[in-house]
Amino acid sequence: MRFEFPSDLGLAVPVVMSLLSLRLFRLAWRTRRAPELLVGIYFLLVPFAISLSIRVDRFDAAYAEVVRIISNALFTSGGVSLLLFAWCVFRPDSRWAWWLAFGGSAALAATWALGMPLGLYEASTSMFLLLPAYASYLWVFFESLRYFLLLRRRQRLGLADPVITNRFLLFAIWTGGVGVITLMGVGGSFAQLMHGTFHDGGALGDPLVLGITRLLALPIAVSIFLTFLAPARYHAWLRVGAPAPAS
């Protein structure tokens, strides 16, 4: 694969997210908790998937199908990790959420695998196989927003920790930002398909979508940082003026 600068400076994003993933993996190892592990998997795989999907044409044409298979595998694994995260964090006692998480994960894996014998990865349109995986982003966003609104009401009564309440808000911000970028990419890709200009990566490589993505990158990055790496003084600031816990 050939590299092009300065456009390839964006490859620093997967590297940085990998470092965050390592931190989450260490935390998961110490606490033996699944949520940190699952989010770490998402941050490790999906940024690399995006980078691969918009650079398929940089590879020799003989390897394009293999690159698409790998890219879709990374996206699919990220979708599975978010499905399982949504279930175990937000609805661990819900039967329908269990079926959605595990049944959806099996369906995503089957969709990816069936694409190979059917020859779907021979064409750039194989990225549309990922539409069900993208739905996992929206599930986490809506659940995060729902929990934030619920805990905000409880916090006013002194029944919720402001740090925990804020964490759900931060989750809603970065998953919402990722959701917006994904929806723009999907919508733009369908538009390209209708006009016969579709190519690998679809609208994710479109200058307009890239421009909006860069604008959204700052609030996404800040919310991710404050979710997982916030300094103690930020948590102290959140607690200033918060209602005292109910006795």
TAVENJO-V791199 format. One record per residue. N is the residue number from 1. RES is the residue in one small letter. PHI is phi as a letter, one per 20 degrees, with the letter a starting at -180 (* if undefined). OMEGA is omega in radians with two decimals (none if undefined). D_CENTER is the distance of its C-alpha to the mean C-alpha in whole Angstrom. Layout:
BEGIN
n=N res=RES phi=PHI omega=OMEGA d_center=D_CENTER
n=N res=RES phi=PHI omega=OMEGA d_center=D_CENTER
END
This chain:
BEGIN
n=1 res=m phi=* omega=3.11 d_center=25
n=2 res=r phi=e omega=3.12 d_center=27
n=3 res=f phi=d omega=-3.14 d_center=25
n=4 res=e phi=c omega=-3.13 d_center=26
n=5 res=f phi=d omega=0.18 d_center=26
n=6 res=p phi=e omega=-3.06 d_center=25
n=7 res=s phi=g omega=-3.10 d_center=22
n=8 res=d phi=e omega=3.02 d_center=21
n=9 res=l phi=f omega=3.10 d_center=20
n=10 res=g phi=f omega=3.10 d_center=17
n=11 res=l phi=f omega=3.08 d_center=17
n=12 res=a phi=f omega=-3.11 d_center=17
n=13 res=v phi=f omega=3.11 d_center=13
n=14 res=p phi=g omega=-3.14 d_center=12
n=15 res=v phi=f omega=3.14 d_center=15
n=16 res=v phi=f omega=3.14 d_center=15
n=17 res=m phi=f omega=3.07 d_center=11
n=18 res=s phi=f omega=3.10 d_center=13
n=19 res=l phi=f omega=3.07 d_center=16
n=20 res=l phi=f omega=3.12 d_center=14
n=21 res=s phi=f omega=3.13 d_center=13
n=22 res=l phi=f omega=3.10 d_center=16
n=23 res=r phi=f omega=3.14 d_center=17
n=24 res=l phi=f omega=3.11 d_center=15
n=25 res=f phi=f omega=3.10 d_center=17
n=26 res=r phi=f omega=3.11 d_center=20
n=27 res=l phi=f omega=3.12 d_center=19
n=28 res=a phi=f omega=3.14 d_center=18
n=29 res=w phi=f omega=-3.12 d_center=22
n=30 res=r phi=f omega=-3.03 d_center=24
n=31 res=t phi=e omega=-3.07 d_center=23
n=32 res=r phi=l omega=-3.14 d_center=22
n=33 res=r phi=d omega=-3.08 d_center=19
n=34 res=a phi=f omega=-3.05 d_center=16
n=35 res=p phi=g omega=3.14 d_center=14
n=36 res=e phi=f omega=3.12 d_center=14
n=37 res=l phi=f omega=-3.07 d_center=14
n=38 res=l phi=f omega=3.09 d_center=11
n=39 res=v phi=f omega=3.09 d_center=8
n=40 res=g phi=f omega=3.09 d_center=10
n=41 res=i phi=f omega=3.13 d_center=10
n=42 res=y phi=f omega=-3.11 d_center=6
n=43 res=f phi=f omega=3.13 d_center=7
n=44 res=l phi=f omega=-2.95 d_center=10
n=45 res=l phi=e omega=-2.97 d_center=9
n=46 res=v phi=f omega=3.08 d_center=7
n=47 res=p phi=g omega=3.08 d_center=8
n=48 res=f phi=f omega=3.11 d_center=12
n=49 res=a phi=f omega=3.12 d_center=11
n=50 res=i phi=f omega=-3.13 d_center=11
n=51 res=s phi=f omega=3.12 d_center=14
n=52 res=l phi=f omega=-3.02 d_center=16
n=53 res=s phi=f omega=-3.12 d_center=15
n=54 res=i phi=e omega=-3.14 d_center=17
n=55 res=r phi=c omega=-3.14 d_center=19
n=56 res=v phi=g omega=-3.10 d_center=21
n=57 res=d phi=f omega=3.08 d_center=24
n=58 res=r phi=f omega=-3.12 d_center=24
n=59 res=f phi=e omega=3.01 d_center=25
n=60 res=d phi=g omega=-3.08 d_center=29
n=61 res=a phi=g omega=-3.13 d_center=29
n=62 res=a phi=f omega=-3.10 d_center=30
n=63 res=y phi=d omega=-3.06 d_center=26
n=64 res=a phi=g omega=-3.11 d_center=24
n=65 res=e phi=f omega=-3.14 d_center=24
n=66 res=v phi=f omega=3.13 d_center=23
n=67 res=v phi=f omega=3.11 d_center=20
n=68 res=r phi=f omega=3.12 d_center=19
n=69 res=i phi=f omega=-3.13 d_center=19
n=70 res=i phi=f omega=3.14 d_center=17
n=71 res=s phi=g omega=3.13 d_center=14
n=72 res=n phi=f omega=3.10 d_center=14
n=73 res=a phi=f omega=3.13 d_center=14
n=74 res=l phi=f omega=3.09 d_center=11
n=75 res=f phi=f omega=-3.11 d_center=9
n=76 res=t phi=f omega=3.12 d_center=11
n=77 res=s phi=f omega=3.07 d_center=11
n=78 res=g phi=f omega=3.09 d_center=7
n=79 res=g phi=f omega=3.10 d_center=8
n=80 res=v phi=f omega=-3.11 d_center=11
n=81 res=s phi=f omega=3.13 d_center=9
n=82 res=l phi=f omega=3.06 d_center=7
n=83 res=l phi=g omega=-3.13 d_center=11
n=84 res=l phi=f omega=3.09 d_center=13
n=85 res=f phi=f omega=-3.13 d_center=11
n=86 res=a phi=g omega=-3.14 d_center=12
n=87 res=w phi=f omega=-2.98 d_center=15
n=88 res=c phi=f omega=3.14 d_center=16
n=89 res=v phi=e omega=-2.97 d_center=16
n=90 res=f phi=e omega=-3.05 d_center=16
n=91 res=r phi=b omega=-3.08 d_center=19
n=92 res=p phi=f omega=-3.11 d_center=20
n=93 res=d phi=d omega=-3.10 d_center=24
n=94 res=s phi=e omega=-3.13 d_center=23
n=95 res=r phi=f omega=-3.13 d_center=24
n=96 res=w phi=f omega=3.12 d_center=22
n=97 res=a phi=f omega=3.09 d_center=19
n=98 res=w phi=f omega=3.14 d_center=20
n=99 res=w phi=f omega=3.13 d_center=21
n=100 res=l phi=f omega=-3.11 d_center=18
n=101 res=a phi=f omega=-3.06 d_center=16
n=102 res=f phi=e omega=3.06 d_center=18
n=103 res=g phi=f omega=3.10 d_center=19
n=104 res=g phi=f omega=3.12 d_center=16
n=105 res=s phi=f omega=3.11 d_center=15
n=106 res=a phi=f omega=3.14 d_center=19
n=107 res=a phi=f omega=3.11 d_center=18
n=108 res=l phi=f omega=3.13 d_center=15
n=109 res=a phi=f omega=3.13 d_center=17
n=110 res=a phi=f omega=3.12 d_center=20
n=111 res=t phi=f omega=3.11 d_center=19
n=112 res=w phi=f omega=-3.08 d_center=18
n=113 res=a phi=f omega=-3.11 d_center=21
n=114 res=l phi=f omega=3.12 d_center=23
n=115 res=g phi=f omega=-3.11 d_center=22
n=116 res=m phi=f omega=3.14 d_center=24
n=117 res=p phi=f omega=3.13 d_center=28
n=118 res=l phi=e omega=3.10 d_center=27
n=119 res=g phi=m omega=-3.07 d_center=27
n=120 res=l phi=f omega=-3.12 d_center=24
n=121 res=y phi=e omega=3.07 d_center=23
n=122 res=e phi=f omega=-3.11 d_center=26
n=123 res=a phi=d omega=-3.14 d_center=25
n=124 res=s phi=f omega=-3.13 d_center=22
n=125 res=t phi=f omega=3.11 d_center=21
n=126 res=s phi=f omega=3.13 d_center=19
n=127 res=m phi=f omega=3.13 d_center=16
n=128 res=f phi=f omega=3.01 d_center=17
n=129 res=l phi=f omega=-3.05 d_center=17
n=130 res=l phi=e omega=-3.10 d_center=13
n=131 res=l phi=g omega=3.10 d_center=13
n=132 res=p phi=f omega=3.14 d_center=13
n=133 res=a phi=f omega=-3.14 d_center=10
n=134 res=y phi=f omega=-3.13 d_center=8
n=135 res=a phi=f omega=3.13 d_center=10
n=136 res=s phi=f omega=3.12 d_center=8
n=137 res=y phi=f omega=-3.10 d_center=6
n=138 res=l phi=f omega=3.12 d_center=9
n=139 res=w phi=f omega=-3.13 d_center=11
n=140 res=v phi=f omega=3.13 d_center=9
n=141 res=f phi=f omega=-3.08 d_center=10
n=142 res=f phi=f omega=3.11 d_center=13
n=143 res=e phi=f omega=3.12 d_center=14
n=144 res=s phi=f omega=3.13 d_center=13
n=145 res=l phi=f omega=3.13 d_center=15
n=146 res=r phi=f omega=-3.13 d_center=18
n=147 res=y phi=f omega=3.12 d_center=18
n=148 res=f phi=f omega=-3.13 d_center=19
n=149 res=l phi=f omega=3.12 d_center=21
n=150 res=l phi=f omega=-3.09 d_center=23
n=151 res=l phi=f omega=3.09 d_center=23
n=152 res=r phi=f omega=3.08 d_center=24
n=153 res=r phi=f omega=3.13 d_center=27
n=154 res=r phi=f omega=-3.13 d_center=28
n=155 res=q phi=f omega=3.12 d_center=28
n=156 res=r phi=f omega=3.13 d_center=31
n=157 res=l phi=e omega=-3.12 d_center=33
n=158 res=g phi=m omega=-3.08 d_center=32
n=159 res=l phi=d omega=-3.13 d_center=30
n=160 res=a phi=b omega=3.11 d_center=27
n=161 res=d phi=f omega=-3.13 d_center=26
n=162 res=p phi=f omega=3.12 d_center=25
n=163 res=v phi=f omega=3.11 d_center=22
n=164 res=i phi=f omega=3.11 d_center=21
n=165 res=t phi=g omega=3.14 d_center=21
n=166 res=n phi=f omega=-3.13 d_center=19
n=167 res=r phi=f omega=3.09 d_center=16
n=168 res=f phi=f omega=3.06 d_center=15
n=169 res=l phi=f omega=3.13 d_center=16
n=170 res=l phi=f omega=3.10 d_center=14
n=171 res=f phi=f omega=3.14 d_center=11
n=172 res=a phi=f omega=-3.13 d_center=12
n=173 res=i phi=f omega=-3.05 d_center=12
n=174 res=w phi=f omega=3.08 d_center=9
n=175 res=t phi=f omega=3.06 d_center=7
n=176 res=g phi=f omega=3.10 d_center=10
n=177 res=g phi=f omega=3.09 d_center=9
n=178 res=v phi=f omega=3.11 d_center=6
n=179 res=g phi=f omega=3.12 d_center=8
n=180 res=v phi=f omega=3.12 d_center=11
n=181 res=i phi=f omega=-3.14 d_center=10
n=182 res=t phi=f omega=3.13 d_center=9
n=183 res=l phi=f omega=3.08 d_center=12
n=184 res=m phi=f omega=3.14 d_center=14
n=185 res=g phi=f omega=-3.14 d_center=14
n=186 res=v phi=f omega=3.14 d_center=15
n=187 res=g phi=f omega=3.11 d_center=18
n=188 res=g phi=f omega=3.13 d_center=19
n=189 res=s phi=f omega=3.08 d_center=19
n=190 res=f phi=f omega=3.11 d_center=21
n=191 res=a phi=f omega=3.09 d_center=23
n=192 res=q phi=f omega=-3.13 d_center=23
n=193 res=l phi=f omega=-3.14 d_center=24
n=194 res=m phi=f omega=-3.10 d_center=27
n=195 res=h phi=e omega=3.09 d_center=28
n=196 res=g phi=m omega=-3.13 d_center=29
n=197 res=t phi=d omega=-3.08 d_center=27
n=198 res=f phi=f omega=3.11 d_center=23
n=199 res=h phi=b omega=-3.13 d_center=22
n=200 res=d phi=g omega=-3.10 d_center=20
n=201 res=g phi=n omega=3.11 d_center=16
n=202 res=g phi=l omega=-3.08 d_center=18
n=203 res=a phi=f omega=3.10 d_center=17
n=204 res=l phi=f omega=3.10 d_center=14
n=205 res=g phi=e omega=3.13 d_center=18
n=206 res=d phi=f omega=-3.10 d_center=20
n=207 res=p phi=g omega=3.14 d_center=21
n=208 res=l phi=f omega=3.13 d_center=21
n=209 res=v phi=f omega=3.11 d_center=17
n=210 res=l phi=f omega=3.12 d_center=17
n=211 res=g phi=f omega=3.12 d_center=19
n=212 res=i phi=f omega=3.10 d_center=17
n=213 res=t phi=g omega=3.13 d_center=14
n=214 res=r phi=f omega=3.08 d_center=16
n=215 res=l phi=f omega=-3.13 d_center=17
n=216 res=l phi=f omega=-3.06 d_center=14
n=217 res=a phi=f omega=-3.09 d_center=13
n=218 res=l phi=f omega=3.11 d_center=15
n=219 res=p phi=f omega=3.10 d_center=14
n=220 res=i phi=f omega=-3.11 d_center=11
n=221 res=a phi=f omega=-3.13 d_center=12
n=222 res=v phi=f omega=-3.12 d_center=15
n=223 res=s phi=f omega=3.08 d_center=13
n=224 res=i phi=f omega=3.13 d_center=11
n=225 res=f phi=g omega=-3.10 d_center=15
n=226 res=l phi=f omega=3.09 d_center=16
n=227 res=t phi=f omega=-2.97 d_center=14
n=228 res=f phi=d omega=-3.03 d_center=15
n=229 res=l phi=c omega=-3.06 d_center=18
n=230 res=a phi=f omega=3.07 d_center=20
n=231 res=p phi=f omega=-3.10 d_center=23
n=232 res=a phi=f omega=-3.11 d_center=26
n=233 res=r phi=f omega=3.07 d_center=28
n=234 res=y phi=f omega=3.10 d_center=24
n=235 res=h phi=f omega=3.11 d_center=25
n=236 res=a phi=f omega=3.11 d_center=28
n=237 res=w phi=f omega=3.14 d_center=28
n=238 res=l phi=f omega=-3.07 d_center=26
n=239 res=r phi=e omega=3.12 d_center=29
n=240 res=v phi=f omega=3.11 d_center=32
n=241 res=g phi=n omega=3.12 d_center=33
n=242 res=a phi=f omega=3.12 d_center=31
n=243 res=p phi=g omega=3.11 d_center=33
n=244 res=a phi=f omega=3.11 d_center=35
n=245 res=p phi=g omega=3.12 d_center=34
n=246 res=a phi=f omega=-3.13 d_center=36
n=247 res=s phi=e omega=none d_center=39
END
